[in-house]
Amino acid sequence: MSKLAAALLCVAVAVPFAGASAQEISDLTSVWTGISSSVVRGNPPHHQSTEPAGEVRISERDFAMTIEGQEGRTFWGAIGSADTTEGIVGAIAADGRTIHIADTDSYAQMILLEPNLLDVCYVLASTEVQVASCHPLTRAE
């Protein structure tokens, strides 16, 4: 391969990446609040009930997620309802909008819709308990 052909090949490979840049990472540290309307089976920590364990029900709860610290695309904090509070850890995907969190027994995926608005989809699944919900959280001012 000639030097000119090698140089052109390098340019052809590099050009598509020249415009690609990392998405700006939002600072998520704050308190985020909202109301979850969840479909629930069993007696999970955030949705305590006296209903029979195998019955499916809709449970509405106020939630607050506090992001206490953030380093680049990773963060940590706590999420709480009237029933309990638990620690969370999370990471922001390369697109800068998709966010994944894990608490002590479940997972959530969030989308940053606006600087102060998250859409949260939460899932907990075990043989005794299942929970699924999607709801907004807004940044407290």
C-alpha positions, 0 to 999 in steps of 0.5 A: 500500500502506498503512503498516499493510500495509507494516509487516505485510509487513516483519514477515512477512518478518523473523519466519522469520529471527528464530530463525535463527542461525549454527551455533557453529563448533567449534575443530578445531585439534588432531591427528586420527588414524585408519586409512584402508581405501581402494580404490586403483588406481595408485600414489598418494602415501599408498598406495605399492605395488609392485603393477601400476599398473592393479590395484585393491587395498585399502590400509590406512594410519595417518593423522594430520591436524594442524589448525595454525590456524583463523580462523572457518570456515577452517583450515589444516594438514597430513595425513600417512601413513608415505609422505608429508605434504602441506599442507591448507586447509579450510572449515566449512559453515554447518551447523557439521558439514560440512567440506571440505578440499583437499590438493595433489591431491585433496579430502575431505568430513568430517562432525563427528559428535561434538566429537572424531570426524570421518567423512572421505570422501576422493577422488583421481581422475586418469587414472593414479590413483584412491582412494576411502575413508571412515573416522573420525578421532579427536581426540588427547587 
